[in-house]
């Protein structure tokens, strides 16, 4: 079956530090990949996505590249801000086998200190 | 669009009572999902619908939980009787399926506390 593995948290960084949150996946077909973000007290919001190999998703300074050869979709940001403190979820959707269902990783808590 | 709407935002009830959570998906979306989030178990998919039909309810924890979608603009998740271990945040999400690239849009959640 499908699965998503994220690096364990929590992650604590100082403002302006470089961020990497690792995500690897297992899928039998050709999934679309997503990063969702959950701010305190809110629902999940789509941060970025990539639908095929070598695609790069980007939004709000965050980037992730779909790497089929390493089955990875690592999230990066060059300079984090306090406002980026949130929980980040990696997810995949494999339309051939699961319709519109998403498989989520465990989530990674990020705290950015001033 | 107003986004996915959930009500109530907070619910506190006593063990044994019936609880009904409500969701209005984004207009035009044909998939609707119910999730539960707790510190211990993280984010769990309970059930999802396509065109108002339940597709997979394997995540529903037990018979005390039931979900319905009588039309394209409304769904309920009912717990009867409720227990303290049901305390969690319940999210509803909707998507346009393949046409929308499978992106799911989440509501703000209902925080349920069962005492």
Boltz contact constraints between the chains, C-beta under 6 A:
constraints:
  - contact:
      token1: [A, 32]
      token2: [B, 102]
      max_distance: 6.0
  - contact:
      token1: [A, 43]
      token2: [B, 91]
      max_distance: 6.0
  - contact:
      token1: [A, 43]
      token2: [B, 106]
      max_distance: 6.0
  - contact:
      token1: [A, 43]
      token2: [B, 107]
      max_distance: 6.0
  - contact:
      token1: [A, 43]
      token2: [B, 108]
      max_distance: 6.0
  - contact:
      token1: [A, 43]
      token2: [B, 109]
      max_distance: 6.0
  - contact:
      token1: [A, 44]
      token2: [B, 106]
      max_distance: 6.0
  - contact:
      token1: [A, 46]
      token2: [B, 103]
      max_distance: 6.0
  - contact:
      token1: [A, 93]
      token2: [B, 102]
      max_distance: 6.0
  - contact:
      token1: [A, 95]
      token2: [B, 98]
      max_distance: 6.0
  - contact:
      token1: [A, 100]
      token2: [B, 31]
      max_distance: 6.0
  - contact:
      token1: [A, 100]
      token2: [B, 95]
      max_distance: 6.0
  - contact:
      token1: [A, 100]
      token2: [B, 97]
      max_distance: 6.0
  - contact:
      token1: [A, 100]
      token2: [B, 102]
      max_distance: 6.0
  - contact:
      token1: [A, 102]
      token2: [B, 104]
      max_distance: 6.0
  - contact:
      token1: [A, 104]
      token2: [B, 43]
      max_distance: 6.0
  - contact:
      token1: [A, 106]
      token2: [B, 42]
      max_distance: 6.0
